[in-house]
Amino acid sequence: MKILWLDLNCSYAHSSLALPALHAQVMHRADVEWAVVRTTPSEPVGVVVDAIHAHCPDVLAATAWLFTHEHLLHVVSRVKALMPHVKVILGGPEFLGDNEQYMSRHPEVDFVLRGEGEESFAQWIEVWDKPAEWGGIPGLCYVEKCTDSADDCKLLSTTYHDGGIARVADFAALRAPEESTLFTWGKPFVQLETTRGCFNTCAFCVSGMGDPIRMLSIDAIRRRLQHIRERGIRDVRVLDRTFNYHAKRAIDLLQLFAEFHPHLRFHLEIHPALLPQSVRDVLKAMPHGLLHLEAGIQSLRQKVLDGSLRKGTLEHSLDGLRYLCSLPNLVTHADLIAGLPHYTLKQIYEDIHTLAEYDAGEIQLESLKLLPGTLMRRDAAKLGIRYSPLPPYEVLATEAISSAELQEARRLSRLLDAYYNTSAWQALTRSLILEEEDFLHRFLAYLTQHNYIDQPMSLERRGELLYLFCCEHYPHRVTDAAVAWIEAGMSLKKRPAEGVRTKHVQPVEGWNVLYGEYSERLRLCYLPVGEEGGGYWFGYDTTVQCPTPVFKASL
C-alpha cells in the first residue's frame, strides 16, 4: 500500500509532530510506501491536489488543525472526486467530539481517529482493505455503506461505527518521532513531548478531558535532547502541560535543561499558581536565555477562572506570575483569553494594564475557540455562549461581551503583537500603557480609523505610526518615541529622528553615561531636549555594520 501524508501547516516554519510520531511506529514495514506533500493554506488548492494525484496513493492521511481544517477539506473533496478509490483518514483534536455528524456532513472523509493515534493507526494499516476488521480498532470512526449488489452507485443504507477514544497503553514505549525518517529537521524549532495528559480540568481545553498523565523518564528525555543537539537544532518547544504539577519532576526537568545550555533553548508552559519555593529557587538560578515560559493565566478574575474550571486560586496565580516576571534571566509570556464566560472587555483592558505592571515579557490576547469534545462547547447554550459552527469555532458573543467588543479585543490583540510583543517598541508601549490611562483605547482607535490595524506593517512603519500618534495626542512623549526609534536602529533620515543632529557632534563634559563606553571610534549623534542644552547622545561603532547605537549618554 502507498500512504500519502498531507502535511498541511499554517506556515512553512511549522511542522506537525503527528507525521513522524505515527510513521515511527510502522517504519519497519517494507510493504508500506510513504510519500509526503508539504503545503500551507496560502498555496492554491489545485496545485496541492495535482501533487497528490501524481503520487497515486491508496491512502490519504492528514491532521486537521483549527486554522487549516477548512483548507484541508477543500483539498480532500477534490482528491476524492478525482480518485474515488483513495481512502481518506484524518486525525487530530478536531475529532474529540461528535464524529457521526461530522462524517455525515463530509462523506469525502472515510475514517477519523479520535484520541491518540500511534497504536490505532498502526492497527488500521494492518487491515486497511479488510472492512470486516475495522470495528475492533480503538478510536476509529467510520460509516459503513451498503450498496445495491447490482448497482454500486445506489446507496441502500449507512451504519455509523464509533471506536470510542484511543489512548496509548504505554506512552514511554512508543518509538520517538525523531527516529522517523520523515521527521523534519530543517525548521526553526522542534517539538518534544515529555508528558501526555494534564492534571487540569479547563473546560475549554482538549487536554483537560480526563486523560491520564503519563511521563517519560528524565534519562529518556536526556537521550532525545542529545540527539536534537547533535542535529544542530537550537530551539525546543516542550509539550508538557503538567510541567510544574509535581515539584520534584519540575526541578529535575529544569536541571536537565540547564545541562544543555548554551546549545539549546526551551519554550514550555508553566502554571503560575504552582510555584513552591523549591521550584522558584531553581528557576532563579537558570542560565540567562535558557527558558521562555508561557504562563497560562487566561484571566485575572476569580469568577472567570471558576467558570472555566481551572485549578489554582487567582491569589496564588498572581503571586507566581509576579515572581516569574521579576526574573531577569527568563522571558515570561502571559496569556489572556477573550470570550471566556463572565469576562468583559473592560476587564481585559484592566488585566493588560496589570500584566504590563508586572513587566510580562509578552502579553498574548487570544479569542476563545470552542473545540469539539470540550465541556465548554457541550454547555455553550447554558453558559450563554454563541460560537461559529465552522473551524476555528471562535466565540462570537457571550453574556459578558458582545460581538462588536470581541472584534475590538481581536484588534487589541494585533496591537499588542505589533507593539508590546516587539522588543523594539515594548519599553515605550509599556510606559504609555502604565502612564497614560487612555493610551490603549486611543491608539487602537487611531490605528483602526486609519485602516492600519489589520494590515501587515514593517518594524519601521510601526515605530513611525507610534511616533506620529504621540505627536498628535501626547506631545510630552515625543522625545521618548524619538529615543525608542533611535535605539531600535531605525533610519536617522526619517521623521521620528527629525530633531537629531548628526554632523560635528562632539562629547561634552559632565554627561551622564547611560550605557556603553565612549571612545573616539564612535560616531555620535545628538537629540536635543528643551532649550538649555540638554538631550541625549548616541554613539555608533564605525568598525562594524550595526544600525543600533552602542553608547548612550544624557545631560
Secondary structure, 3 states (H helix, E strand, C coil): CEEEEEEECCCCCCCCCHHHHHHHHHCCCCCCEEEEEEECCCCCHHHHHHHHHHHCCCEEEEECCCCCHHHHHHHHHHHHHHCCCCEEEEECHHHCCCHHHHHHHCCCCCEEECECCHHHHHHHHHCCCCHHHHHHCCCEEEEEEEEECCEEEEEEEEEEEECCCECCCCHHHCCCHHHCCCCCCCCCEEEEECEECCCCCCCCCHHHCCCCCEECCHHHHHHHHHHHHHCCCCEEEEECCCCCCCHHHHHHHHHHHHHCCCCCEEEEEECCCCCCHHHHHHHHCCCCCCEEEEEEEECCCHHHHHHCCCCCCHHHHHHHHHHHHHCCCCEEEEEEEECCCCCCHHHHHHHHHHHHHHCCCEEEEEECECCCCCHHHHCHHHHCCEECCCCCCEEEECCCCCHHHHHHHHHHHHHHHHHHCCHHHHHHHHHHHHHCCCHHHHHHHHHHHCCCCCCCCCHHHHHHHHHHHHHHHCHHHHHHHHHHHHHCCCCCCCHHHCCCECCCCCCCCCCEEEECCCCCCEEEEEEEECCCCEEEEEEEECCCCCCCCCEEEEC
